[in-house]
Structures are given as structure tokens and as C-alpha cells.
């Protein structure tokens, strides 16, 4: 089993922020040549979720998905069957990592 690179933050990244805080962490990622602004970072989540609006906006095709059969519980408490899974390269600053996204057609309070 290989080691997955992780995106992390240093003390330098906290400059000009009030600490401690309990605000949501929002960052910008580059995905497929597009800057995705206001990406919500939820370190308590066990899955990387991408909603279908973003999936379509990145001009990804349904055939780019691989199967993902495990149901998930959405923000509204309803069980959702994901559309599938996709592996994409994500750039944050100078770091590039490969991320497996589960693609969901569900309501998100953050979109």
C-alpha cells in the first residue's frame, strides 16, 4: 500500500488570521485548468464529494466515471446513491495530488 500525499498547512499559512477560530476553511484548488474558489475543507469528512453541477462544469463526461456502489447520507439526512467515482489531479499552490471524488447528484447547502 503506497503513501498518499496530503495537503497540509503550516504556521506561515495562518498569517493574517485570528487564532483560534471555528470558521470553515475555504481554499482555492486548480482542477483541469480551472480555479475552483471557495472549496470547503472538512477534515471530519471521510469522503471527497463532487456535486454534478461542478462535474458538468468541468466538462467531464458520464463515461469518465467509474462505478461506486456504496450509498451515502446527504446533508439533508437522505440516503443517496452516488453517480460514480472519478480520480482527478488537484493543485493547491505548488502541490499536486491525485484525489478520488465521489460524484453525487444531491443538494448541498454550500453550493
Wavefront OBJ file of the C-alpha trace (Angstrom):
o trace
v 0.000 0.000 0.000
v 1.531 3.311 -1.097
v 1.598 6.521 0.867
v -0.937 9.117 -0.306
v 0.406 12.663 -0.351
v -1.559 15.028 1.859
v -2.239 18.711 1.541
v -1.389 20.394 4.830
v -0.977 23.884 6.238
v 1.934 25.423 8.139
v 2.179 28.297 10.624
v 3.072 30.563 7.689
v -0.373 29.841 6.229
v -2.003 31.278 9.377
v -0.543 34.745 8.856
v -3.280 37.424 8.948
v -5.840 35.068 10.522
v -7.340 35.207 14.013
v -6.490 32.112 16.044
v -8.051 30.029 17.458
v -11.138 30.021 15.255
v -14.013 27.740 14.333
v -14.792 29.183 10.902
v -14.980 26.961 7.849
v -11.706 26.715 5.930
v -12.130 27.719 2.292
v -9.299 27.351 -0.221
v -8.750 27.576 -3.989
v -7.790 24.463 -5.971
v -6.886 24.147 -9.635
v -8.750 21.270 -11.260
v -8.478 20.501 -15.000
v -7.218 24.026 -15.724
v -9.975 25.782 -13.747
v -9.556 27.645 -10.444
v -12.167 26.291 -8.024
v -12.625 29.076 -5.491
v -14.245 28.671 -2.104
v -13.581 24.933 -1.756
v -14.851 23.873 1.653
v -12.324 21.809 3.616
v -13.992 19.440 6.072
v -11.335 17.426 7.842
v -14.040 15.384 9.563
v -15.360 14.012 6.290
v -14.400 10.530 5.185
v -15.159 11.183 1.505
v -14.245 13.724 -1.147
v -17.574 14.767 -2.657
v -18.118 16.459 -6.019
v -21.616 17.545 -6.979
v -22.900 17.041 -10.516
v -23.039 20.781 -11.281
v -19.256 21.030 -10.828
v -18.723 17.724 -12.646
v -20.591 19.049 -15.679
v -18.906 22.469 -15.369
v -15.505 20.780 -15.659
v -16.773 19.239 -18.918
v -16.355 15.737 -17.598
v -18.423 13.071 -19.322
v -20.581 10.335 -17.768
v -18.244 7.740 -19.293
v -15.326 9.232 -17.295
v -16.922 7.842 -14.110
v -16.050 4.501 -12.574
v -18.640 2.648 -10.521
v -19.178 3.396 -6.836
v -21.936 1.340 -5.268
v -21.954 2.349 -1.597
v -24.839 4.636 -0.615
v -24.052 7.876 1.234
v -26.120 10.073 3.542
v -26.563 13.632 2.227
v -26.641 16.859 4.241
v -30.426 16.586 4.382
v -30.230 13.127 6.011
v -31.446 11.274 2.924
v -29.623 8.280 1.504
v -28.107 8.999 -1.911
v -26.723 6.559 -4.452
v -23.624 8.207 -5.993
v -23.377 8.614 -9.761
v -19.877 7.143 -9.623
v -16.280 7.976 -8.803
v -13.525 9.840 -10.642
v -9.808 10.317 -9.996
v -8.501 13.845 -10.715
v -5.270 15.766 -10.168
v -5.740 18.730 -7.816
v -3.262 21.598 -7.481
v -3.061 23.713 -4.334
v -0.227 26.195 -4.577
v 2.773 24.230 -5.837
v 1.477 20.859 -4.569
v -0.328 18.444 -6.894
v -2.156 15.405 -5.530
v -4.459 12.802 -7.028
v -7.904 12.742 -5.408
v -10.728 10.212 -5.723
v -14.021 12.118 -5.828
v -17.407 10.538 -5.282
v -19.851 12.254 -7.636
v -23.302 12.904 -6.158
v -26.499 14.341 -7.551
v -27.749 15.788 -4.254
v -28.462 19.075 -2.534
v -25.536 20.891 -0.954
v -26.036 23.855 1.367
v -22.612 25.136 0.255
v -23.311 25.465 -3.490
l 1 2 3 4 5 6 7 8 9 10 11 12 13 14 15 16 17 18 19 20 21 22 23 24 25 26 27 28 29 30 31 32 33 34 35 36 37 38 39 40 41 42 43 44 45 46 47 48 49 50 51 52 53 54 55 56 57 58 59 60 61 62 63 64 65 66 67 68 69 70 71 72 73 74 75 76 77 78 79 80 81 82 83 84 85 86 87 88 89 90 91 92 93 94 95 96 97 98 99 100 101 102 103 104 105 106 107 108 109 110 111
